[in-house]
Structures are given as C-alpha cells and as structure tokens.
Amino acid sequence: MELPRWELLAVSEELDEAELAALKFLSREHVPRRRLEAARSAHDLFEALQERGALEAGNLAFLRELLYRIGRIDLLAAHLGSSREQVERELQVARPGGARVPPYRYLLFQLSEDITKDELMSFKLLLDGELPKSKLTPETTMLDIFIEMEKKGLLGKDNLSVLKSLCEKINISLWNRIEDGLNLFGQEEMLITEEERGSTGGPEGYLALSVTPEFPGSCNISSQLEAYKMTSRPCGVCLILNNHNFAKAREAVLEHKYLRDRNGTDVDAAALRNVFSKLHFRIEEYRDLTADEIRKTVNIFRCEDHEDKDCFVCCILSHGKKGIIYGVDGQEVPIRELTTSFTVQNCRSLAGKPKVFFIQACQGNAFHKGVTIEADTAEEDASVERGVRFQRDCIPAEADFLLGMATLQDYVSYRSPREGTWYIQALCQHLESRCPRGENVVSILTAVNREVSRKTGERNAEKQMPQPILTLKKKLIFPVN
C-alpha cells in the first residue's frame, strides 16, 4: 500500500508533541541523531524515515508499528486501512525488509510511560552531576533522560548497570520489571541472520519479536487466548453509583454518626465518565442512593435487555465494610447481592459476556487522623480506609465476572477531597493510556496494582494494595475505535 503524501501529512497533524517525542525515541535506531533532533513535526520524522528507506511505497510496516506502539490505533484504521490485529500478526514473525523497534527500546518506552512524577524527580536528583543541568529541568521527560544517558554512554542495549543502580535506589520494582521484560524478550526473540541483515538493510544486532507482549513481565500465554467480542456500539452500560452525602446515615443510625460525606468522590465519578465514554459505553450515573434505592437501581439494569450489547460495567463509590457497601442511609447492601444479580439465571441477555465491577469502598475500620485525606468508613476524622481480605463469596461462582476491589487485608486506601481516590484515579489513567494499545484489562489492573502499591500516605508508612478477582475465560480488551 502506497500512502499519498497528503495522507502522510494528515497522519502527522493528528499527533501531539508528546507522541512525536515517543515516535522519535522509538526510531532512534533508524534515523541519525542530528536528523532526529531537527525533526520538529511528525511529518519531518516521516520524511527522515523515507530518506533512510524505513518508509517507502508499498512498505508501511514500520509506520504501522510506530502508531501501534504509541497507542494510536485510530490512525491505523482512519489513514492506513489497517487494524490492531493486522499489526499484531505482522509483529509475530520477522518480516524481511521491514524495519522494527528493537525490544530494548520498546521496553524503555513502556517503562517511561509508567514512571510516576515522584520517581522522575528522583531520577533527576540522582543524575545531577552525571547529566548537564540544562537537561534536568522541570520540563525534562523520562524519555529525555534515557536519550541523554545514551549520549553519555550511561545506557545501552548491553549497558544497563547504571539504570539498574538508579532503579534499586528509587524503586526496586522498576528494575524487576526491566529484568522480567528482558527475560521475556530473551525467550521470545530470534536473531536475524547476517545474510538477512545484508539483504534487508535492517539495523545491526536487531532482534525481531516473535510475539508482542502486552507489557514486559506479563504472561504471554494470554496472547493465545480468544478475546471477548467487543464490537457493539455502545459496548454496553457503565453504571456508576456515586454516594457522597451521608447526612441521612448520621441522622438515622447512632453508630454511623461519624460517617462523613465522601468529599472527592465527584472527581472519581468524572474520571470514570470520561474514560468509559471513550471506551464506547453508555454512562448511567446515580447519586446518593439509599440501600433500597441501590437494590432497585441494580434491578432496573438486571432486567434491561443487553442482547445487542457486549459487556456490562458497574462502578460503586461509597462507604463500606467487609463484603458490604453502605447506602447513604447507613443501611447495608452485600456486594454479592449486587454481583449475583447479573448471573445467567438472573440476567440471561448477559450470558457469556463480561460483567465488570469496580468497588471503591472501605472494607474495614479506618485509623490515623488527618486533614487532606479522608476515609470511606465510619470513624471520626479518619484519614485513611483500612481494607480487609476480599471475600471470594462476593463474586458469583460462574464464568465471565471481574471484580476490582480498592483494598486488600492490612493495607490502607486513600481518598483525597480534591484529587479523588488512589484506586479509581489510577484505574482511569491506566485504562485511558493502555486501552488504545490493545492491552488486556487484567494486565491493566496489574499495572494499577503496581502504581497504587508504590504510593505512601502522609506519614510515609500507610500503604494500599488493590485486588482484582476474576472468573473471566477470555481476554477482555476495551476497544477505542
């Protein structure tokens, strides 16, 4: 397929500054450094790739891969007449004459996507003296740091000792992820022979991926699994039950006199609305429901005909305790009662389709006092919500359910009145950034676990670990196009 010049320009105009930086980073083995630095737009970069023979008439494999790597699946369909599945098939086998992103560079790119702001700041502090101060400004990104480290000889495909040392000082899990990714690539790559390199002009030492992992460290067996059908538009309903005002509970139940309003929950609700709208779900939000109203609302959607939909999502934002969520009147609703409403026996039109529940609610008693962090529990002035082990009887004993809980036994879960909860915010951010790459939702929840577990409370002691429980039998991938 030959891409007209105007179409190439149209693709470039769809890409923002951060995406251009990502494309340039992923292309460093294929374009000279100075030529890359001179590229001020994606169109400049495409021209440089054409000059080097990486993009040419009839061979757009590298352009397709680049767009796939940065998650712009929409551009594949709109301008290249391609799809995520086509690119993944191309990446499963080394294709003679096709330029590819080396695994080492793709691994660094994925790592840069997941590093937190605090971790980025730590990298800058530790590299002060090793890199020029002009390259360690507030605007410097993690990709910028990797590039400068490569220029200084501090980083390379066979030179990871400095990066390892930095990761061990900042967060050992960063290095564990790199090591896991390298091991995974080592198991799944095959070297292109010297003869093939000579005939194709591929970069020296290039490794062709035999399988594209969802992210380094993930189990690639999942790539062989069938995926749930997610082609209906809308995909299904995203039901948001958002409880904020608990005045009724404080007035009606003496033991709940300290059950405070859940300030910050609207930030979570807005984030959920935003991301699931982009994922083609019909948003239905209900606010400040009593226990009885929660039951009635869930029953409405249980009885709805989902025959022409592919999925159902329910997000619950409330106070709670072990296996329970509270209505705003302080009355209890068992989580299992809600999930069981959507079993095959109770909702036949969702048979064989994924039923997804995200629960942001305390599952135990809170502790510590604070000002800016509050709890989803009934303790006076509590600053955190303490979770207990998720009870497996909260999820029906049948296939196609996924339940994501914010808390795990002996860990704490935070809600900020200004920024929302750690769990829901991390969940929405990772869904928004990773779904365009075609990642499995289970892999995304693993990344959410990793991010949330890295955080600490105000006293640098409080921790939180979410827990997904599932009976899915296929890959669950939320489409963006």
Secondary structure, DSSP 8 states (H G I E B T S, - for coil): ----HHHHHHHHHT--HHHHHHHHHHTTTTS-HHHHHH--SHHHHHHHHHHTTSSBTTB-HHHHHHHHHTT-HHHHHHHSS--HHHHHHHHTS--TT-----HHHHHHHHHHHH--HHHHHHHHHHTBTTB-GGGSSTT--HHHHHHHHHHTTS-BTTB-HHHHHHHHHH-HHHHHHHHHHHHHHHHHEEE--HHHHHHH---TT-EEESS--SSTTS-GGGGGS-B----SSS-EEEEEEE----HHHHHH-GGGTT----TTHHHHHHHHHHHHHHTTEEEEEEES--HHHHHHHHHHHHHS--TT-SEEEEEEES-EETTEEE-TTS-EEEHHHHHHTTSTTT-GGGTTS-EEEEEES--S----B-SS-B-SSSSTTB-SEE-----GGGS-SSSSEEEEES--TT-EE-EETTTEEHHHHHHHHHHHHHGGGT--HHHHHHHHHHHHHH---TTS------EEEE---SB------
